[in-house]
Amino acid sequence: MLATPGPVPVGEGWAAEFKHDGMRACVTVSGDGWRVHSRTGRDVTGHFPELAVLPELLGGRRAVLDGELVALDAAGVTDFSRLQQRIGVRDPAPRLLRATPVTLYVFDLLVLGDGELLATPYAERRSLLEELDLRGTGVQTPPSFPGAAAEVYAAAQEHGLEGVVCKRLASPYTPGLRAKTWIKTVIPHTADVVVCGWLPGRGRLRDSIGALIVGAYDRAGRLHLIGRVGSGLSGASREQLERRLTPLRRSRPPASHAEAAAMAEATWVEPEVVARIAYRSWTGGTQLRHPVYRGVLDDRDPSCAQLPELR
């Protein structure tokens, strides 16, 4: 079952959960056995040995669980870039397991014992799930907050989380469908960045700017390349940026980055133009995820473009 993007719903009859940035998973447990499947149906059981605790936590009961596989940063916030170190790795080595542990955040219960719960209202499924008390190393059951959608959204904003998912208390579980009884609201974050160059467009955009290469400064004043921004660029904004950036061309990147050498088609510029972007999250503290261009800021000094540690 998938959530429909939209604003936080108002009115009664909804419960809210924090949206976590990870990998969706369906886990089947029966007796001493367990299997994990990705959203596409791929068997990834051997990739996540942490979940071997589930048969014991369930006391041998049969269950089908819906949840999100996540990796946490030092602050305990889900970090998709850390999870990337585990995705696709079968039989991970002990060293990797210690460095990047994965946790299953369980948020729904589809089968328990001999009973299928798909037609059971969400509120009842959540109650049964919480009674199981699935908490331990590798497995957690994050809370659900009935009647508190606005408060949960505000808390997610305050703590820099990805967003919230609101679910109708009376809703059944409809496998594979994107339902309006589940609404996901992603929190738009914004940041000021300094433009370091651009990459050419493709197809009809081949003679114009395809994506901006943007940067930000660390605490020591060093400039870091933090991503490419193509979304949000209109025809008018591409022309405006080209006029603004062309006189600032330089032969080499203004910042060192492992990826810079691979961007042979890039046109580099002096880091003087500041732009505002919206983004989903930071990955690894230094790379933007899903950035969208919002516009140039003429009243900002480039030093205002700072990595998250300084905000």
C-alpha angles and dihedrals in degrees: 000000000000132000124239116232113244147115121300105281120241128214134045129309099058135110123199131215130183112257111237125205105232146091121302114236140181113208124196118197125186124166107312094341133089137177132194124206128186123230089268091054097255116148107239098163094125092053097065112042090165088082092066086096092071099085090055093045089051093046092233094305120142114247142160114211132192117206152123126270108220142176118210130219125223090279093053094253121134111260117194093194090060091049089054088069088066103037111103094012110123118199094004116213119252090250092058091045090055094044097045113021117184127217129199111225103203114207105161141034117212103170132019121180108318093337124100110209103190093112093042114105116260093244091059093044090052091049091053091046093052091049088060088061094208099191128135144093105328097009133070137164107217115210127265119213116209115206095005106094096131093047093049091049090051091049091050090052092049094052097042096247125159097251144273139286117214120200132193109246090220097046123122121219112260110191116224095002128115101227131194089219087075114055122186120200118191115204112234110227121192133204139177113237135180118238111237099174145308142253121225120254127247131236111350089005095053093112095049141051112299100180137353120236106220137190145188137200128250127217092276092054095254117145118232129191105237106177153309121275119201103139115092096027110131125194091258094049092049090054092046092050093047091054091047098044104038095078089052096059119140132179100237136041113271090224134039116242134155090238096049094080090054093055096081092157094054123119108213125210139187108273097248106113117083121203134182120231136181117223143178099227146319116262117211088352093278110062129068119231119212097350119190124195116241104172149284120295112215094182097059131092113222089243089072089072099093138166116250093262089071099046 
